[in-house]
Amino acid sequence: MKKTNISRRTMLKGVGAATIGLPLLEEMLVSTASAAAKTDVPVRAFNVFFGLGIPSPLQTEGFDGVLEPLKPLGDKLLIMRNVDQVRCDESGINAHYDGAAGAFTAEPPDGEAKSGGPSIDQVIRESHYPKGLPKGMVSTLIGGTFFRRSRVGRYVHSYNMNGTVAATIQEKPRDLFDRVFGYISLGGDDTDVRRRRLKRSVLDSVVDDYKFYTGANSPLGAASKSRVADHLDRIREFEQRAFALKNTAEGAPGLPPRSNVAHGGQADPGGEGIDMKLEDLRTEWRLMADLYALAIQMDRVRFGSLTFLAAGERLRVTGDYKYDGRLIYKFNDEKDLRKSGSGGCSHEWWHQFNEKKKNEQLRAHAHMKMQEVAYFLSRLDDADSKEANGKSILENSLITISTESGDGRHNDVKRELSGIFHAITGANDRFKTGQIMDIGAEGLDVYNTMLGAFGTKKRMGPEDRESNRIEKILA
């Protein structure tokens, strides 16, 4: 029986703005090993930022310390220590902001709402898609779970060539869902509850396509038909989680409650910080991470950034933090710090860092951040992320992970902006993975080496600056 081949870009398309990609199916795979080696995997680049940083001395402990949650993905990451971002310092502004603005740009900020240059993802996007991305894709997706606002550079980490933000950041899961999948407008009076609920459901718009791909005339085999059905069920699950839609089906599982965390101005009341239950934080973040990963898996987005907690984040966290079945720490920042307001927030542990002490609370917070970063990365390395060349999206994409500082104390700019934690994925065999490497170089040279591996003509930084290629990170 002749096998029917289907393009990886095949989409389910409905009315309105809904565009829902098919998962990778058997019919999309090339039939020979030689052809598989030539499979054109999409070029993708994403920046993942986490706030406050990891002090350089703690990085030297590798997977035996706060980096432990990254260990299961260690063979697919290149962890880079001793990366210098001192050139990002701007006099008169603390390194929370300078370090965050320099993450993925290696340039100091240009005012309160601009970076000093483009971010890695946007340079690659312009180089590989000069005429724009395929029709129907979100050009740049920026999302995040964060509560410290003030300057944009604290939480946005994707910038255009002129330093402006590449897209509006989505900080609510339901807004991210709408940004990726759009919504269906039925017209009429939106005050009607039933109409509002239907308006939210993008999957209803692809029901005809769904019936075709799972019906008698489908070009798909039985296994692929089942996979399409599972794929749309998964999207429906995320849609329901994002909007907390009521499920009236008898015996259906209950849906998670609406988010309990603050957004907008309420998330940063005068810079004094907010109380945060660990479980609420993780629930919000993991839904955001799930939706972002789903958008990548469905090839709705190939460039952008995702933020887990802003630079200089001010949270008073409470709750038991567990990892791998063991209790790591019982968070109660305000009680442990014996202060209220901003003085009782977790960022104070970074200001109090002392390499000669245990730094128990800081370690617990940093460990937790790595667990949540690893959660997102793992979503791009699962069965739903398998690509036609046999690798996962995590392995094929460039995902750059970084933060704001290598030492949280505000008394030495050079120390604070040196030793910044970085990690990257292999980007389809462009970079070495499975190593923890001391780089001993400027972030600007690291970033330009990465861009060179993607064949971009554009380089970051001053035009008259001599670039130093960091050969040891290249595969």
Secondary structure by P-SEA (a helix, b strand, c coil): cbbbbbbccccccccccbbbbbccccccccccaaaaaacccbbbbbbbbbcccccaaaaaaccccccccccccccccccccccccccccccccccaaaaaaacccccccccccccccccaaaaaaaaacccccccccccbbbbbbcccccccccccccccccccccbbbbccaaaaaaaabbbbbcccccccaaaaaaaacccccaaaaaaaaacccccccaaaaaaaaaaaaaaaaaaaaaccccccccccccccccccccccccccccccbbbbcaaaaaaaaaaaaaaaaaaaaaccccccccccccccccccccccccccccccccccccccccccccccccccccccccccccaaaaaaaaaaaaaaaaaaaaaaaccccccccccccccccbbbbcccccccccccccccccbbbbbbccccccccccccccccccaaaaaaaaaaaaccccccccccbbbbbcccccc
